[in-house]
Amino acid sequence: MGATEDKYFHRPPGEITLLPPIDIDLARTALIVIDMQYHDAHAEQGVVAALEKLYPGSTAYYAERLATVVPAIRCLLDHARATGLEVIHVVVGSDYRDLRDFNKRMRSWILNLQERSGMADFYWTQSPTYRILEELTPAEGETVFQKRSYGAFNSTNFENLLREMGIDTLLVTGCVTNYCVETTVRDAADRGFACALIDEAVAGFSQESHDATLSSLRGGFAAVIPTVDDTVAMLDEIAGRAAPRVAAE
């Protein structure tokens, strides 16, 4: 790993990893924000509300986690916007109310959950729950990319977008840790992209599943940066390292 980045990547002592070196070039790096929409990332709407209705108390950890993750991502967005780092918001949704363009397995559990909870249209693009959280609203000019699967690569031309933008390194945030985030990271790594996951800025439904996912990803798919402060410090140090020298007068 690069000398600067290695200071900020966390790996428990003795943990085995096959992760190749990551040396971040800011000009080829993007902050990726995954599925921070009302249907997935709000404690009182969409999937979370439906699960809580059917299984009271089941989403308590996730709701508490979101209270940390949302401001963490907002801090990263503010820093990215102030420094010119590329930002890509990945959203999940269907232009069809019956979700006909989702794969059969995914469509089945969504429609089943909607029916059992008496709720509707979680992922329909015309539903209010499709919107990105107000706190994380994309700034003018930021890329918003729609997927129709867990991973950003599997139902889209996301890879082509990244390559055309000259991006080869992803700083990953969003939800849910062991669903859409993990799938996107694994698929990115399989396509040769370098990935770093910001622990404080991803949300899982339980601490156990969150920690297990991060441990697995560290084994060969992504570096893990513990906090937003660590991430900002790393980016600032890299920016300082890359700054052109000014000749003395």
C-alpha positions in Angstrom: 0.0 0.0 0.0 1.1 3.6 -0.5 3.0 5.0 2.5 0.3 7.7 3.2 -2.7 5.4 2.7 -1.3 2.6 4.8 -1.3 4.8 7.9 -5.1 5.1 7.6 -6.1 1.6 6.6 -7.2 -0.6 9.5 -6.4 -4.3 9.7 -6.4 -6.3 13.0 -3.1 -7.8 14.0 -2.7 -11.3 12.6 -5.5 -11.0 10.1 -4.6 -12.6 6.7 -5.1 -10.4 3.6 -4.4 -10.9 -0.1 -5.3 -7.3 -0.9 -3.1 -5.7 -3.5 -1.4 -2.4 -2.7 -3.6 0.7 -2.9 -2.0 4.0 -3.8 -4.7 6.6 -4.2 -4.5 9.2 -7.0 -7.1 11.8 -6.3 -7.6 12.6 -9.9 -8.7 9.0 -10.5 -10.7 8.5 -7.3 -14.4 8.9 -6.6 -16.5 9.0 -3.4 -19.3 6.5 -4.0 -22.6 6.9 -2.0 -24.8 3.8 -2.2 -28.6 3.7 -1.8 -28.9 6.5 0.7 -32.6 6.9 -0.2 -35.7 7.1 1.9 -36.7 3.5 1.0 -33.4 2.0 2.5 -31.8 4.7 4.6 -34.6 6.2 6.7 -35.7 4.6 10.0 -39.4 5.4 9.5 -39.9 4.8 5.7 -39.7 2.1 3.1 -38.1 -1.3 3.8 -37.1 -0.3 7.4 -40.6 0.7 8.3 -42.0 -2.4 6.8 -39.6 -4.7 8.7 -40.3 -2.9 11.9 -44.0 -3.3 11.4 -43.7 -7.0 10.8 -40.9 -7.6 13.3 -41.0 -5.0 16.1 -37.6 -4.1 17.4 -35.7 -5.8 14.5 -34.4 -2.5 13.0 -33.4 -0.8 16.2 -29.7 -1.3 15.6 -29.9 -0.1 12.0 -31.9 3.0 12.9 -29.2 3.9 15.5 -26.5 3.2 13.0 -28.1 5.5 10.4 -28.0 8.3 12.9 -24.2 8.1 12.7 -23.8 7.2 9.1 -25.9 10.0 7.5 -23.9 12.8 9.1 -20.7 10.9 8.4 -21.5 10.8 4.7 -22.5 14.4 4.7 -19.1 15.3 6.1 -17.4 13.4 3.4 -19.6 15.0 0.8 -18.7 18.5 2.1 -15.0 17.7 2.0 -15.3 16.2 -1.5 -17.1 19.2 -2.8 -14.6 21.6 -1.2 -11.6 19.8 -2.7 -13.1 18.8 -6.1 -13.1 15.0 -5.5 -15.5 13.2 -7.8 -18.8 12.2 -6.2 -21.1 9.4 -7.6 -24.5 8.7 -5.9 -25.7 5.2 -6.7 -29.4 4.7 -6.3 -31.6 1.6 -6.6 -35.1 1.8 -8.3 -37.3 0.8 -11.1 -39.1 2.9 -13.7 -41.9 0.3 -13.5 -44.3 0.0 -10.6 -44.2 -3.8 -10.9 -40.4 -3.9 -10.8 -40.3 -5.9 -14.0 -36.7 -4.9 -14.7 -35.5 -6.2 -11.3 -34.3 -9.8 -11.2 -36.9 -12.4 -10.2 -35.4 -13.1 -6.7 -35.1 -9.5 -5.8 -38.5 -8.5 -7.2 -40.1 -11.4 -5.3 -38.9 -10.4 -1.8 -39.7 -6.8 -2.3 -43.3 -7.4 -3.5 -43.8 -10.0 -0.8 -42.6 -7.5 1.9 -44.8 -4.8 0.5 -47.9 -7.1 0.5 -47.3 -8.4 4.1 -46.7 -5.0 5.5 -49.5 -3.3 3.7 -47.1 -0.8 2.2 -46.3 -0.1 -1.4 -43.9 1.2 -4.1 -40.6 1.2 -2.1 -38.4 1.2 -5.2 -40.6 2.7 -7.9 -38.9 5.9 -9.2 -42.2 7.8 -8.9 -42.5 7.1 -5.2 -41.3 9.6 -2.6 -39.2 6.9 -1.0 -37.0 6.7 -4.1 -35.5 10.1 -3.3 -32.1 10.5 -1.8 -32.1 11.7 1.8 -32.5 15.5 1.9 -29.3 15.8 4.0 -27.4 14.1 1.2 -29.0 15.7 -1.8 -26.6 15.6 -4.8 -25.0 18.9 -5.7 -25.4 20.3 -9.2 -23.2 18.4 -11.6 -22.7 15.3 -9.4 -23.4 12.0 -11.0 -26.5 10.0 -10.0 -26.5 6.5 -11.3 -29.5 4.1 -11.1 -29.2 0.4 -10.6 -31.8 -2.4 -10.5 -29.9 -4.9 -8.4 -27.9 -5.2 -5.2 -24.6 -4.5 -6.9 -24.0 -1.4 -8.9 -22.3 -3.4 -11.8 -24.8 -6.2 -12.3 -27.7 -4.4 -14.0 -25.9 -1.4 -15.5 -23.0 0.0 -17.5 -21.4 1.3 -14.2 -18.1 -0.1 -15.2 -18.1 1.8 -18.5 -19.1 5.0 -16.7 -16.2 4.7 -14.3 -13.7 3.9 -17.0 -14.9 6.8 -19.2 -14.6 9.1 -16.2 -11.0 7.9 -15.6 -11.9 6.5 -12.2 -9.9 3.5 -10.9 -10.3 3.9 -7.1 -13.5 3.9 -5.1 -14.1 5.3 -1.6 -17.3 3.5 -0.7 -20.1 4.6 1.7 -23.8 3.8 2.1 -26.1 0.9 2.9 -26.6 -1.9 3.6 -23.1 -3.1 4.5 -23.6 -6.8 3.8 -26.0 -6.3 0.9 -25.6 -3.6 -1.8 -22.3 -2.2 -0.4 -20.6 -5.6 -0.2 -21.8 -6.7 -3.6 -20.7 -3.5 -5.2 -17.2 -3.7 -3.6 -16.7 -7.3 -4.5 -17.7 -6.8 -8.1 -15.5 -3.6 -8.3 -12.5 -5.6 -7.1 -13.2 -8.4 -9.6 -13.1 -5.7 -12.3 -9.7 -4.4 -11.2 -10.9 -1.3 -9.3 -9.2 -0.4 -6.0 -11.7 0.0 -3.1 -11.5 1.6 0.3 -14.6 1.3 2.6 -15.2 3.9 5.3 -16.4 2.0 8.3 -18.1 5.0 10.0 -20.0 5.7 6.8 -21.7 2.3 6.1 -24.7 0.9 7.8 -25.6 -2.8 8.5 -28.6 -4.3 10.2 -26.5 -5.8 13.0 -23.0 -5.2 14.4 -22.2 -8.8 13.8 -23.0 -8.8 10.1 -21.3 -5.4 9.6 -18.1 -6.6 11.3 -18.1 -9.9 9.5 -18.4 -8.2 6.1 -15.6 -5.8 6.8 -13.4 -8.7 7.9 -14.1 -10.6 4.7 -13.6 -7.6 2.5 -10.2 -6.8 4.1 -9.1 -10.3 3.1 -8.8 -9.3 -0.6 -11.4 -6.9 -1.8 -11.1 -3.5 0.0 -9.1 -1.6 2.5 -11.1 -0.3 5.5 -10.7 3.2 6.9 -12.2 3.4 10.4 -13.6 7.0 10.5 -14.5 10.1 8.5 -11.8 12.0 10.3 -9.2 9.4 9.2 -10.5 9.6 5.6 -10.3 13.4 5.5 -6.8 13.4 7.0 -5.7 10.9 4.4 -7.2 12.8 1.5 -5.6 16.0 2.8 -2.2 14.4 3.2 -2.4 12.9 -0.3 -3.4 16.3 -1.7 -0.5 17.9 0.0 1.8 15.2 -1.4 0.5 15.8 -4.9 0.6 19.6 -4.7 3.0 21.1 -7.2 6.2 22.7 -5.8 6.4 26.5 -5.9 9.8 27.9 -6.7 11.2 30.2 -4.1 11.4 33.8 -5.1 
